[in-house]
Amino acid sequence: MLSFLKKPLLMVIPLFVLNCNNTPKTTSTEKPGTEQTDTKKQPNVIIVLTDDQGWADVGFNGATDIPTDNLDRLAKEGVIFSNGYVSHPYCSPSRAGILTGRYQARFGHDCNLPYQGENDESIGTPLSEKMISEALKEQGYRTAAIGKWHVGDHPNLQPNAQGFDHWFGFPGGNMNFWGYPQSPIKTILRNGEQVSQDELSYLTDDFTEEAIKFINEDKDKPFFIYLAYNAPHSPDHATEEYLENTKHIEYGGRSVYAAMVNGVDIGVGKIDSTLVANGIKDNTIIAFLSDNGGRKEHADNRPNRGHKGMLFEGGIKVPFFISWPEGIEANQVYDNPIISLDLFPTILNAAGGDITKETQLDGVNLLPHIENSNSKPHEALFWRSVGGFEYAARVENYKLYKSAYKAKTLLFDLKNDPLERNDIAQANPEVVSKLEKAYAAWDAKNLEPGWVDPHPENVIKEEQRLQETRKKSLKNKK
């Protein structure tokens, strides 16, 4: 293993994290000593995950060019997280964190899966990790994974082996939007069997329709759908319908990207209409977020610094909301930092599960914090890429970033400098030391990466290109 993957053995520094648990409502007529019955019907749950979508690529975060009317409406029906983070700046590790409710470095999954060759079942989130799908099945839910998987290519690590009753999508990292098979991991599967090309049209629409079918299939049990659209990840493919809705954008790349986002928005609108038609909208939780910051090309992460792959805010802060008409008051904006790891315990708690028994979780139940906006779910949050090649720690309002891009350790005061314009590390060595120790204590509980990816060499090349472009602009050609 590379030398930068070796972790220092430091004393663990206690970090105080609130972990609250709401108990389900119970009847008041039970006799003493008898088991009480939950009178609140379990909510249906849909996690909608987009791929490489920028912070400002939704109207509820300020987009004016991309039509996202349905997402904006749903966001207003619930709570928008203005400081909503994911646990990693790129795809596969971030998804592993969402699905397990744990920092993915706890089980060595902080790199993308190897791109070349066939990966065996040692590459990916192991079966020993409990996914939210498995926890909800224990609560009587029927479960579906639809769309992009990317947390284990091998059939033994695909959704049907990880607590999902139904699986429709592709295992790999990215795929053309027309569903043309490209490799074993870039082929549309339904419960392990290849789907005929005749059944496919445009993957965003296909994933939407599969979710609607699942909702309509069995109305006697609550459902959980993990709907992971591959839009707006490359390749840039769109339909005439969605391109028509973005024809006002004069920059071609942005126009196609926006059409891909619009396709997701329209799909989510159709799903919402299905919930209404079935009379179950009010008791359905919809969580929406992107898997990481927006991609470098065509996405808009403003006003945040950086993009996908970086641990600047633009790489880890994402558009994020939760709506649940029966359980969460509408028209809220929650400003304290939360993280995608919080979805697992929040949803399980709402489903009637006992999250105190899930001692492996790093996320917390957000519901009591949403009810009390002054309550902070986390005093500290951490990020790690490729075993510490890059890392970041946010403790209260200070954020430390060991940046391989910049070949230095940066410190920001996010309260006074949320856009990360001013590095104050040199003037605050004691704060740097405090956050470095906090990170080391957190990292001591992690595993070294089970595999590595090309991220280290890629980011160094990217920074070199950036500096070369800036220098080139200074040349005076007479």
N, C-alpha and C positions, 0 to 999 in steps of 0.2 A: 504493500500500500504506500502511496505517496506520503512524504514526510508531513505535508500539511494536513493529513488526515489524523495525525496522532493528537490525542487529547491530553491536556495537562491534568494531573491528579490534584485537585484543590479541594479544600474543605467546602462542603455544601452550605450555601448561604440560604437561610429560610426566606422564602418569598410567600407573602400572605395573599392567598387567592380566595375570594368569596365563592362558595359553592352552595347555593340555596336550592331548596327542594320544596315545591308546592305539593301538598297532598291532595288527591282527588276529593271532590265533594262526596259526602256520605250521608246516608239517611240518618235521621235523629230518633227513629223509633225502635232501633235495635235494643234488645235486652242486654244488660251487662254480661260480658263474657262471650257474646256471640260475635261471629264475623260480620262486619258491616259490608254493605253492598254499594258499589259505585253507581250513583244515579246519573252521572254525566256521560253521555254517549261519546265514545272515542272519536276524535277527529280523523278525517282522512288527511293524508299528507302528500304533498308534491314538492320535491326539490327541483327547481329549474336551474340548470347550470349551463352557462354559455362558455365559449372557448376563445380566450384572448380578446375579450371585449373591453374597450377603454372606459375609464371612469366617466368621462363626459359623453358617452355614446348612448345615453338615455335621457329623455326629457326631464325626469325627476332630478337629474344631476346637472341640468343646464343645456343639454343638446338642443339646438334649434334647427339643425338640418336633417336629422334622422327621425322619421315618424315612428314614435313608440307610444302611441296613445293608450294601448291596453296595459302595458307595463306601468305607465305613469298613473293610470287610474287605480290599478291594484296597489301600487306603492302608497297612494293617498288613502287607501282603505285600511292601511296598517301602519307599520313603523319603518321609516327609512333610517339606516345606520350611516351617519355621516363619517364615522371612523370605523368602517367595516373592513377588516383585513382578511386575507387568506394566509395559510401557514407556510406558503412557499411561492417563489416568484415564477415558477413555471409548472407545466401541466401535471405529469404523473404524480409527483410527490404531493402536490396540492390536493389532488383527488383522493389520494390515500388518506390524507388528514381529514378531509370532509367525511369520508365513509367510516372511519374508525373513531373519530372524535379525539384522536391522539396526535401529538406531534409525530410526524412520520419518521423522524430521526430516531424515535424510541425503538423502532424495529428496522433501522438501516435503510429506509426507503426515501432517501433524499436526493436521488438522481432520476432522470428519465430512463426508461428501459432502453437497453442497447438497440440500436437501429438495424444493425447488420446481423444476419443469421437468425436461427430459431432459438428463442429463449426457453429454457427448461423451467420447471416449477419452483426452482430456487430463486428465480428472478421475478419479483413482484411482492405485493402484500401477502404475507403468508396466511394460511388457513387458521393459524393459531390466534390471529388478530380478529376480534369480534367486530363485525360491521353493524351499522345501524339497521340494516335489513334483518339481521339475525335477532337483534334485540326486539324489533317490532313483530317478528314472527312469534316470538315468545308471548307477545301480548294479543295474539290472535289475528294479526294483519295478513292480508295477501300482498305480495310484494312484486314489483317489476323494475327492472333496469332497462332503460331504453336509450339508445344513442351510443356515444363514444365511451368505451370502458377505460383502457390504458392504465390499469393498475396490475396487470398480469396477463401476458399473451397466451400462456399455456392453457389448454382446455381445463386443466385441474384448478386453475385460478380464476376462471371466468365466472360471471355472475351466478349461474346455476349452482356453483359450488360454494358461493359466498352468501347464501341466505335469500336469494331471489328466486321466486317461483317461476317468473317469466323473464326472458331475456331476448331483446331484439336490438341488434346494433352490430358494431364492429369492434374487435379487440384492440386494434392498434392505435397509433398516435394521430394520424390524419388520413383523410380519404377524399376522393373526388365526390362531389355532391350528387352525382347521377347513379351512384351505387354500382359502378362497373367494378368487378373483382380485379384486384391488383396483386394480391398475395394472400396467404392464409389469414393474416391478421388485418388485411384490408379487404374483407369480404363481409357482406351483410349476412348475419346469422339470426335464426330464430330458434332459441333453445338448442344451439349446437348444430343445427342443420342449415345449409346454405339456402338463402332465399332466392327464388327465381327472379331474373331480371324483369320479367313481365309484371311482377308485383311492385316494382319500384319506380319512382318518378324523380323526385327531388328530395334528398334525404331529410331536410328540415320538415317538409310536409309529411314525409313518410313517418318520421318519429312522432309528429303531432297526432297523426291518425292512429298510430299504434297505442298511444296514451289514451286517446278517446275510446278505443275499443276496450282497453283494459278497464277503464272506469265503468263502462256499460255492462261488463260481463257478469259480475256477481255483486248484487246490491245488498246482500245479507251480512257481509263482513266489511270492516274498514280496510282501506287500501293505502299502500305507500308506493309512490312512483318516484324513482330517481331518473329524471329526464335530462340527460346530458347531451344537449345539442352540440354538434361540431362547428356550428356557425358562431362567430364569423372568422374562424381559423381559415388559413389558406388551404387549398387553392381557391381563388376568387371566382366562384360560380354562383349565378343567380338566375331566376326565372324572369320572363317578360313582365309578369304581374308585379313583381317586387322592384324591378328596374323602372317601371313606370312610376312607382311611388317615390323614386329618388332622382328623377330626371332633372330636377332643379339644381342638382349639385354639379357644378361645372368641372370639377376635378375627377377624371375618370376612375382612378383607383378608389377614391373616397366614395364615389357614387355606387360602385359595385359592392364595396364593403357595407355601405349603408343599406343597400338592398338586402344583403344577407341578414343584417340585424332586423330589418323590417319583417323579413320572413319569420323570424323567431317571435316577434311581437304579434303578428297576425295569428301564428300558431297558438300562442298562449291565450289570445283572445278567444279562439275556438274552444280551447279546453275550459276556459272560464264559463263560456256559454253552455257547455255540456254540464258543468256543475250546477248551473242555474236550472237547466231543464230537468235535472234529476232531483232538484230540491235539496242539494247538499252543499251549496256554496258556503253558507254561513258557518258550517262546521268543517271546513276544509282549510288546512294550513297550506299556504303557498310561500315557499322561501325562494327568492331569486338572487343569484349572484353570478359573477364570472369566476373562472378558475384561477385567474391571475390578472395582472395588469394588462393593458392593451398591447397588442403586437406593435412592433416598430413602424411598420408601414400601415398607413391609412387610419389607424385607431387614434383616438383623442383622449389622452390622459390628463389634459389640463384641468386644474392649475398645478397638478402634481408633477414632480420632477421624475424623469426617467420613464421606463417602459418595462414590459415583460422581460424577465431574466435578471433585473436589477433589484436590489433591496432598498433603493429609494422608494418613496411613497408611491410613485407611479407604477412600480412593479408588484406591489403587495396590497395596495388599497383598491377596492373594487366596488362597483355599483351593487348595492345589497339592501334588500328589504324582506320583511315577513308580513304577510297579511293573514288574519284569522278573525273574521267578523264576530264570532261568538266568544273569542278569547282575548283579543287585543283591540284596544281602542284605536279608532281611525285618526288620521291626520297628525301623526306623531313623527318627530325627528329626534333620534337618540344620538347624543354627541360623544358619549364616553366610548373608548375603544372596545370593540368586540372582535371576535375572530371566528372563522368558519368552523373551527373545532367545537364551537358552542351549539351548533345545530343538533348534533347527536343528543346531548343531554336535555336540551330544550324540548325537542320533539318527543323523546322518550317520556319525559315528565308529563307532557300534555296527553300522551297516550295512556297514562296511568301506571307507567313503570316506576320502579324504585331505583333512582339513579345512585343512591348511596351504596348499592350493591355493585355498581359498575366502577370499581375503584381504579381501573386502568385509565379512565377518562382524564384528559387535560382540559377539555372544555367545561363550561358551567351552564346551568340553566338560566337563560336570560329573562324569563318571565317576571320574576320579582324585581329585576333591575329596570325593566321597561316600565313597570308600574311605579317605580320610584326613580325618576330620572337622575337624582343626585347620587344614586348608588352605583358604585363602580364594580363591574364583574371581574376586572383584572388590574392588579398593580403592576404587572410586568408581562411582556410578550416577547417571544424570541423567534428568530429565523436562522436557518443554516442551509447553505448550498454546498454540495459535494464535500461533506465531512468537515466543514469549517473553512474551505477555500475562501468563501465569503460568509459573513454572519452579521446579524444585527440584533440589538436588544433595545426594547422600549420599556423604560422604567418611569412610570408616571409621565411627565412631559418631556423627558430627555430621551433621545434616541442616538445610540451608538451604531455606526456602520463601518465594519472593516471591509473596505471596498477594494477588490482586485482590479476593478475598472480604473480606479484612481491611484492604486498602489499606496494607499494610506488609510488610516483610521480616522473617521469623521465623527463629529458630535454636533447634534442639532437640538435646539430648544424649540420643540414643536408648538408650544403655547404662543411664543412670540415670533416664531419663524416656521409656520406650517408648510411653507413651500421649499424648505431646505436650501435656502440661498446662502446662509452664513455658517461656515464651519467654525465652531467655537472650541474645538478640542485643545488647541495650544493654550488657551486662556483658562481652561478648566481641567487641569490634570487630575484633580481629586474626583471629579465626576466621571471622567474616562475610566479611572481605576475602579470605581464602584461598579460601573456597568460591565466592565470586563470581568470582574469577579462574579457578578450575577450571571453573566453568560456562561462562565466556566462551571459554575455550580449546576446550572441547567444542563449543560452539555455532558457533564459527568454521568448523567443518567441515560445517555444515548448510546447507540451502537455505531460503529464505523459503517460506512456505506457498504451494502452487499455487492455493489457494482458501481462503476463510474460512467460518466457520460462526457461528451466533448465540451461541456459548458466552460471549463477553465480556459482552454485555448481560444474558444470563440469570443469570450468577452475581452480578452487581451487584444485580439485582432480588431474588434469593434472599436475599442478605445484608440488604437493606433490610427484607424481610418478617420475617426473623429478629429484627432489632433492634426493629421495631415491635411484634412479639408480646411480646417481653420487657418493653418499656416499658408496654404496655397492662396487663400484670399488676400494675403498681405503682399504678394508679389506685384511689383510695379512694372507693368508692361507698357513701354513707350511706343 
